[in-house]
Amino acid sequence: GVFNPVTLGFTNVVLVGDVFSSGILDPNGNVTLVPNTTSANLVSFSPALGTYSNVVRIGADGTFVTGVGLTNGNVVCVPGTNANVVQFDPIAKTVSNSVNLGASGTLKFVGAVLAPNGNVVCLPGASGNVGVFKPPSTWSNVQTNASGFLGGSLAVDGRIVFGPGTGSNVGLFDPVTLTFS
């Protein structure tokens, strides 16, 4: 569906049939929809035309929790239970597995935020670790033993704030020093 913030109107455009975790505006003016189901397709949706196209199947190895738009226009698909961090180029319509994180199945991350330094900071899932993806293919795992977060936001000082979900604490992550409190 499409929500118009000026008129506060909502329009159902198409029924795709899959479940998506997020939509990211790409340089073409389309929205990349990241699948949150196994064996699902990455979808490119054109709000101007009200049409969509299946780009490629990326969910066969588990689910993704969100997508993050990079400054170069690419979209990073952040794994929920999938084994891979996937990068999508909406101009070339190509997908690459940037990092393999091991076995699929366990909840790796619950969200992600683009840091000012261009890295993607992934909020901890069952592992309790913060993931930091530096495009195109560098991965850092920051051990925190923290969990229970649901979403994140960039603070004005460049740190990432983790909002509580099932936990009772707010988390704070510095993407430069790679420290968590």
C-alpha positions as CSV (number, residue, x, y, z in Angstrom):
1,G,0.0,0.0,0.0
2,V,0.9,3.6,-0.3
3,F,0.5,6.3,2.4
4,N,0.3,9.9,1.4
5,P,1.5,12.1,4.3
6,V,0.0,15.3,2.8
7,T,-3.5,14.0,2.4
8,L,-3.2,11.3,5.1
9,G,-4.7,8.9,2.6
10,F,-3.8,5.2,2.2
11,T,-4.3,3.2,-1.0
12,N,-4.0,-0.5,-1.4
13,V,-2.1,-0.9,-4.6
14,V,-1.3,-4.6,-5.1
15,L,-1.4,-7.8,-3.2
16,V,2.0,-9.3,-3.5
17,G,1.5,-12.4,-1.4
18,D,4.7,-12.3,0.6
19,V,5.5,-10.6,3.9
20,F,8.0,-7.8,3.9
21,S,10.0,-6.4,6.8
22,S,10.8,-3.0,5.3
23,G,10.8,-0.8,2.3
24,I,13.8,1.4,1.2
25,L,13.6,4.2,-1.3
26,D,16.2,3.6,-4.1
27,P,17.8,6.1,-6.5
28,N,15.3,5.1,-9.2
29,G,12.4,6.4,-7.1
30,N,11.3,2.9,-6.5
31,V,11.0,1.1,-3.1
32,T,12.9,-2.0,-2.5
33,L,10.8,-4.4,-0.3
34,V,12.9,-6.8,1.8
35,P,11.2,-10.2,2.4
36,N,10.6,-11.5,5.9
37,T,9.7,-15.0,4.9
38,T,11.8,-17.9,3.7
39,S,11.8,-18.6,0.0
40,A,10.6,-15.0,-0.8
41,N,11.5,-12.5,-3.4
42,L,13.2,-9.1,-3.1
43,V,10.7,-6.8,-4.8
44,S,11.0,-3.5,-6.5
45,F,7.8,-1.4,-6.2
46,S,7.1,1.7,-8.3
47,P,4.9,4.1,-6.4
48,A,4.5,6.3,-9.5
49,L,3.1,3.4,-11.5
50,G,1.6,1.3,-8.7
51,T,3.4,-1.8,-10.0
52,Y,6.0,-4.2,-8.6
53,S,8.5,-6.6,-10.0
54,N,10.1,-9.6,-8.4
55,V,13.8,-9.0,-8.6
56,V,15.4,-12.1,-7.1
57,R,14.7,-14.9,-4.6
58,I,16.8,-14.2,-1.5
59,G,14.9,-15.8,1.4
60,A,15.6,-19.5,0.8
61,D,18.1,-19.6,3.8
62,G,16.0,-17.9,6.4
63,T,14.4,-14.5,6.9
64,F,15.6,-10.9,6.9
65,V,14.5,-8.3,9.6
66,T,15.1,-5.1,7.7
67,G,16.9,-3.3,4.9
68,V,19.2,-0.3,5.1
69,G,19.8,2.1,2.3
70,L,23.5,3.0,1.8
71,T,24.7,6.4,0.5
72,N,25.7,4.7,-2.8
73,G,22.0,3.7,-3.4
74,N,22.5,0.0,-2.6
75,V,20.3,-1.8,0.0
76,V,21.8,-4.0,2.7
77,C,19.4,-6.8,3.7
78,V,20.0,-7.6,7.4
79,P,19.5,-11.2,8.5
80,G,17.0,-12.3,11.0
81,T,17.5,-16.1,10.7
82,N,19.2,-16.0,7.3
83,A,22.9,-16.9,7.3
84,N,24.0,-14.0,5.0
85,V,24.2,-10.2,4.9
86,V,22.9,-9.5,1.4
87,Q,23.6,-6.4,-0.7
88,F,21.2,-5.3,-3.5
89,D,22.1,-2.9,-6.3
90,P,18.8,-1.5,-7.5
91,I,20.3,0.1,-10.6
92,A,21.9,-3.1,-11.9
93,K,19.3,-5.3,-10.3
94,T,22.0,-7.6,-8.9
95,V,22.3,-9.2,-5.5
96,S,25.5,-10.4,-3.8
97,N,26.1,-12.2,-0.5
98,S,28.4,-9.8,1.3
99,V,29.1,-11.8,4.4
100,N,28.2,-15.3,5.6
101,L,27.5,-15.4,9.3
102,G,27.3,-19.1,9.7
103,A,24.3,-21.3,10.2
104,S,20.8,-20.1,9.6
105,G,17.9,-20.6,12.0
106,T,18.7,-18.6,15.1
107,L,17.6,-14.9,15.4
108,K,20.8,-13.0,14.6
109,F,19.5,-9.4,14.6
110,V,16.3,-7.4,15.2
111,G,17.0,-4.2,13.3
112,A,19.7,-2.0,11.9
113,V,20.7,1.7,11.5
114,L,23.0,3.4,9.1
115,A,25.8,5.1,11.1
116,P,27.3,8.4,10.0
117,N,30.6,6.6,9.0
118,G,28.6,4.5,6.4
119,N,28.6,1.3,8.4
120,V,25.4,-0.6,9.1
121,V,24.9,-1.3,12.9
122,C,22.8,-4.4,13.5
123,L,20.8,-4.6,16.8
124,P,21.4,-7.8,18.8
125,G,19.0,-10.7,18.5
126,A,19.4,-14.0,20.3
127,S,23.2,-13.9,20.2
128,G,23.4,-10.7,22.2
129,N,26.0,-9.3,19.9
130,V,26.0,-6.1,17.9
131,G,26.9,-6.6,14.3
132,V,28.7,-3.9,12.3
133,F,28.8,-4.2,8.5
134,K,31.3,-2.1,6.6
135,P,30.4,-2.2,2.9
136,P,31.2,-3.9,0.7
137,S,32.2,-7.0,2.8
138,T,33.8,-6.4,6.2
139,W,32.0,-7.7,9.4
140,S,32.7,-7.0,13.0
141,N,30.9,-8.8,15.9
142,V,30.8,-6.8,19.1
143,Q,30.0,-8.9,22.1
144,T,27.5,-7.3,24.5
145,N,25.3,-10.1,26.0
146,A,22.5,-7.6,25.4
147,S,19.1,-8.4,24.0
148,G,15.5,-7.4,24.2
149,F,15.7,-4.4,21.8
150,L,13.3,-3.8,18.9
151,G,14.4,-0.7,16.9
152,G,17.2,1.7,16.7
153,S,17.7,5.4,15.8
154,L,20.7,7.6,15.1
155,A,21.3,10.2,17.8
156,V,22.6,13.7,17.0
157,D,26.0,12.9,18.4
158,G,26.4,9.9,15.9
159,R,25.8,7.1,18.4
160,I,23.0,4.6,17.8
161,V,20.2,4.3,20.4
162,F,18.6,0.9,20.8
163,G,15.0,1.0,21.8
164,P,13.6,-1.5,24.3
165,G,11.4,-4.2,23.0
166,T,11.1,-7.1,25.5
167,G,13.8,-5.7,27.7
168,S,13.6,-2.8,30.0
169,N,16.8,-0.9,29.1
170,V,17.8,1.5,26.3
171,G,21.1,0.6,24.6
172,L,23.7,3.0,23.3
173,F,26.3,2.0,20.7
174,D,29.2,4.1,19.5
175,P,29.9,3.1,15.9
176,V,33.4,4.7,15.9
177,T,34.8,3.1,19.1
178,L,32.6,0.0,18.8
179,T,31.5,0.2,22.4
180,F,28.1,-0.5,23.9
181,S,26.4,0.6,27.1
